[in-house]
Amino acid sequence: MFSLSSVELASFSFFAESFCGPEDHIILEENATYNLTSFQFGSERIYGYAYRCKYTIEAPSGHHVGVKFRHLGIIENAYDGLFLANKAYSGYQVPEDEYISDDNILEIIFTTDGAAETTGFDLMVYDYVKPGRTIRVRQKTTTTTNKKNKTKQTPTA
């Protein structure tokens, strides 16, 4: 029977999480987008064994995080999956609907068990403002004075 000591198991867990990518907390600026993919997506296009990757995506206060799926290739079993808040995704059918977070922070978790591997995922995450919501933007103004000493303020780009 094969078993790992707690030290070996902790080392293995650290090793697996180191393959999750360069960033685990992504801060989106206003109107920004970010490409988030599983490890090795686009090169060998195969994700590895026994990963548990956690990404925190943060949009500006008052905004939301939008997610558009561009590729989904995750084994359908009890262990492999891509979790966006309380929703799980697996399989090979790219969801048509975009996912919008409830607030400005979204946790994405990707888990694999090591039994098999496939292509993984490719997501576009972006800053999203719900329609009908007013966001106040400070606007620069230019003050001009005409010959009769009347002033006028106009917005400038």
C-alpha positions, -999 to +999 in steps of 0.1 A: +000+000+000+013+035-009+012+063+017+027+097+022+039+111+055+025+145+065+058+162+055+057+145+021+020+154+017+026+190+026+055+192+002+034+176-026+006+201-019+031+231-021+046+216-053+012+213-069+001+248-060+033+263-074+020+253-109-011+274-106+004+304-123+023+336-115-006+354-098-032+343-073-047+377-065-056+397-096-067+433-091-087+446-121-086+484-128-117+501-142-126+486-177-097+461-175-096+425-187-073+397-178-066+363-194-067+335-169-057+300-180-049+266-164-012+257-162+004+250-195-027+260-215-017+270-250+017+252-250+011+215-243-025+224-235-027+197-208-032+204-171-014+183-146-021+160-117-034+168-082-037+206-085-057+229-062-054+264-076-071+294-060-074+328-077-090+359-062-102+384-087-109+419-074-128+446-094-131+483-082-155+489-054-191+490-066-183+470-097-185+432-103-162+406-119-173+392-153-161+359-166-163+348-202-153+312-210-132+308-242-122+271-236-133+244-212-117+210-211-120+195-177-126+158-169-161+152-155-157+134-122-161+141-085-126+157-082-118+178-112-136+211-116-135+248-120-155+266-093-167+302-096-181+311-062-210+286-058-211+273-094-191+243-107-180+238-143-165+207-160-167+189-193-160+201-228-189+224-236-180+261-233-208+278-214-225+304-235-236+326-206-211+349-190-207+346-152-211+379-132-201+379-095-224+392-068-199+418-057-164+431-066-145+400-054-147+365-070-128+334-059-120+309-087-108+274-076-095+248-100-090+212-087-077+180-103-072+146-088-045+131-110-065+102-125-065+118-160-057+151-176-069+172-205-067+207-219-080+228-189-095+262-192-091+297-208-111+325-192-114+362-198-121+380-166-131+416-167-144+446-147-182+447-151-207+474-142-243+463-140-266+481-165-285+510-150-260+515-123-246+550-121-209+553-114-196+588-105-166+598-125-146+629-116-143+650-146-117+676-153-130+711-162-115+740-179-124+775-168-123+802-195-130+839-191-142+859-221-137+896-229-167+906-207-152+888-177-178+861-177-165+826-168-175+793-183-166+758-171-164+731-198-155+694-194-122+684-209-111+649-219 
